[in-house]
Amino acid sequence: AIREDNGNILGFVKKYKDFSFYWILNAGHMVPSDAPYASRVMLNAITHPEKLHDWRSGCCDRKRSD
């Protein structure tokens, strides 16, 4: 799960080999507008995976700035 610092679940990610599927909650096709923090976490995970915790643990090391 993708979580905020307070524990709220923002979405989920499934990974298999080189494929990742992100399901962002409370967002339509305009994810950056509907869920800006979750979309930023998702993009950071894609572009800088070494900077984030294991997604299966359910949290990230980024602080929310929205």
C-alpha positions as CSV (number, residue, x, y, z in Angstrom):
1,A,0.0,0.0,0.0
2,I,1.0,3.6,-0.5
3,R,0.5,5.4,2.7
4,E,0.6,9.0,4.1
5,D,2.7,9.7,7.1
6,N,-0.5,9.5,9.3
7,G,-1.3,6.0,8.0
8,N,-4.0,6.7,5.5
9,I,-3.9,4.4,2.5
10,L,-3.6,6.4,-0.8
11,G,-3.2,3.4,-3.2
12,F,-1.7,0.1,-3.9
13,V,1.1,-1.3,-6.1
14,K,1.6,-4.8,-7.5
15,K,4.9,-5.8,-9.0
16,Y,6.0,-8.7,-11.1
17,K,9.5,-8.7,-12.5
18,D,9.8,-5.4,-14.5
19,F,6.1,-4.6,-14.5
20,S,4.4,-2.4,-11.9
21,F,0.7,-1.7,-11.6
22,Y,-0.3,1.3,-9.5
23,W,-3.9,1.7,-8.2
24,I,-4.3,5.2,-6.8
25,L,-7.5,5.6,-4.7
26,N,-9.8,8.6,-5.1
27,A,-8.3,9.5,-8.5
28,G,-9.7,9.4,-12.0
29,H,-7.6,9.6,-15.2
30,M,-6.1,12.9,-14.0
31,V,-4.2,11.4,-11.1
32,P,-1.9,14.4,-10.6
33,S,-4.9,16.7,-10.1
34,D,-7.0,14.3,-8.0
35,A,-4.3,12.8,-5.8
36,P,-1.1,14.9,-6.1
37,Y,0.8,13.4,-3.2
38,A,0.1,9.8,-4.3
39,S,1.1,10.6,-7.9
40,R,4.4,12.2,-6.7
41,V,5.2,9.1,-4.6
42,M,4.4,6.9,-7.6
43,L,6.6,8.9,-10.0
44,N,9.4,9.0,-7.4
45,A,9.1,5.2,-7.1
46,I,9.4,4.8,-10.8
47,T,12.2,7.3,-11.4
48,H,14.2,6.8,-8.2
49,P,13.4,3.4,-6.7
50,E,16.5,3.4,-4.6
51,K,15.2,6.3,-2.5
52,L,12.0,4.6,-1.4
53,H,11.3,1.8,1.0
54,D,10.1,-1.5,-0.3
55,W,6.5,-0.8,-1.5
56,R,5.3,-4.1,0.0
57,S,6.0,-2.6,3.5
58,G,3.3,0.0,2.9
59,C,5.1,3.3,3.4
60,C,7.5,5.7,1.9
61,D,10.2,7.9,3.2
62,R,8.8,11.1,1.7
63,K,7.1,13.8,3.8
64,R,3.8,15.2,2.5
65,S,4.1,18.8,1.3
66,D,0.6,19.2,-0.2
